[in-house]
Amino acid sequence: MKGRMVEIGALAAIALVVAVGGKSVLANLATHKAPASAAFVVLIAAAAVALRRTYRVPNAETQVVVTKYVAYLVAAALALWDVLAPARWIPGSCIAAAEVALVFDIITIWARKNVAGGA
């Protein structure tokens, strides 16, 4: 139980940092297009591999895990788009997608704790 609360706390801290400093980070990434693009392509590829692995071995949590991975995948794709072809609406959309992914991740961790712990 304590480990899950630490994980939830860490994800909440990350969500706060993304909300407060997300635009600055995206602006800094845009100044370094090549390394940022490479990092986002690797991140997107890793998410795609994780999605494929999840589909190959389905279990009771497959739908939740796939939804979580897709939310992170959308945030990474928007960040890549912002680095390669910036537009006014992309930074806000990227931050919103990342926040949705983080909050969904927090909710799934909390729900697992309640089901597993009986609390």
Phi and psi in degrees as a GROMACS rama.xvg file:
@    title "Ramachandran Plot"
@    xaxis  label "Phi"
@    yaxis  label "Psi"
@TYPE xy
-64.2929  -38.5329  LYS-2
-62.1814  -40.3508  GLY-3
-67.5554  -36.6979  ARG-4
-67.8669  -36.9612  MET-5
-64.3123  -42.1133  VAL-6
-63.1558  -42.9553  GLU-7
-63.7909  -42.5419  ILE-8
-61.5888  -41.5528  GLY-9
-64.9226  -43.2501  ALA-10
-65.841  -36.6298  LEU-11
-65.3892  -39.1831  ALA-12
-64.9406  -41.5753  ALA-13
-63.0596  -42.3128  ILE-14
-61.2527  -39.9013  ALA-15
-65.1666  -43.4224  LEU-16
-63.9135  -41.4563  VAL-17
-63.2645  -41.9375  VAL-18
-65.6801  -39.9822  ALA-19
-81.1493  -43.7082  VAL-20
-115.986  14.1969  GLY-21
-61.8165  -42.6254  GLY-22
-64.748  -38.7825  LYS-23
-65.6179  -42.3136  SER-24
-63.5013  -44.8578  VAL-25
-62.6221  -39.12  LEU-26
-64.2139  -40.839  ALA-27
-68.0042  -37.7324  ASN-28
-64.3729  -35.4268  LEU-29
-65.7829  -24.4102  ALA-30
-76.9882  -16.7806  THR-31
-121.057  69.223  HIS-32
-58.7688  -47.5981  LYS-33
-63.7785  -53.9952  ALA-34
-66.4252  -36.4373  PRO-35
-65.9918  -43.0651  ALA-36
-62.0756  -43.8916  SER-37
-61.4366  -42.9654  ALA-38
-63.4847  -41.9284  ALA-39
-70.1215  -34.9008  PHE-40
-64.4721  -42.7796  VAL-41
-62.5691  -42.9576  VAL-42
-61.9703  -42.8572  LEU-43
-65.8557  -41.6616  ILE-44
-63.4754  -41.3078  ALA-45
-63.7331  -39.5361  ALA-46
-66.0367  -38.6576  ALA-47
-65.4884  -40.41  ALA-48
-64.4928  -41.3353  VAL-49
-63.2875  -40.3727  ALA-50
-61.9063  -45.3937  LEU-51
-63.2073  -41.9421  ARG-52
-63.4328  -39.1829  ARG-53
-65.7243  -40.3572  THR-54
-66.8974  -32.3608  TYR-55
-68.6678  -32.8314  ARG-56
-123.963  76.8926  VAL-57
-70.777  147.515  PRO-58
-145.462  -164.944  ASN-59
-66.7437  -25.2458  ALA-60
-101.393  11.7579  GLU-61
-58.6346  -45.6463  THR-62
-62.6343  -41.1952  GLN-63
-67.3507  -43.5902  VAL-64
-66.3935  -42.0085  VAL-65
-63.0221  -42.952  VAL-66
-61.5021  -41.7403  THR-67
-63.0713  -46.7961  LYS-68
-63.2129  -39.5686  TYR-69
-65.9693  -38.3255  VAL-70
-63.0088  -43.7857  ALA-71
-66.6903  -36.298  TYR-72
-63.5191  -41.8087  LEU-73
-63.3081  -43.0327  VAL-74
-62.3377  -41.7747  ALA-75
-67.6055  -40.0299  ALA-76
-64.6833  -40.6988  ALA-77
-66.446  -36.8105  LEU-78
-66.0583  -41.4871  ALA-79
-62.1734  -43.2865  LEU-80
-60.926  -41.7976  TRP-81
-64.2078  -35.2973  ASP-82
-71.8204  -42.8507  VAL-83
-83.1877  -40.8624  LEU-84
-141.857  76.2601  ALA-85
-62.5072  144.384  PRO-86
-140.056  161.163  ALA-87
-61.7899  -34.1067  ARG-88
-86.5609  -14.4417  TRP-89
-68.8639  -46.1655  ILE-90
-57.0871  -44.2754  PRO-91
-64.0509  -39.6395  GLY-92
-66.6434  -39.332  SER-93
-64.2966  -44.9049  CYS-94
-64.225  -42.6068  ILE-95
-62.784  -41.8987  ALA-96
-64.68  -40.7501  ALA-97
-65.0008  -40.9106  ALA-98
-64.1282  -42.6531  GLU-99
-61.1609  -43.8321  VAL-100
-62.3561  -45.0398  ALA-101
-65.6323  -43.1558  LEU-102
-66.108  -40.2269  VAL-103
-63.0798  -40.6007  PHE-104
-61.4885  -43.1495  ASP-105
-61.4519  -44.4164  ILE-106
-62.921  -42.1114  ILE-107
-67.07  -37.3443  THR-108
-65.9488  -43.665  ILE-109
-62.6013  -42.3029  TRP-110
-66.2943  -40.3624  ALA-111
-62.2463  -39.8808  ARG-112
-61.7716  -44.3567  LYS-113
-66.8839  -38.6879  ASN-114
-72.2604  -44.6074  VAL-115
-72.1946  -39.264  ALA-116
-88.1013  -12.5368  GLY-117
74.8777  10.7243  GLY-118
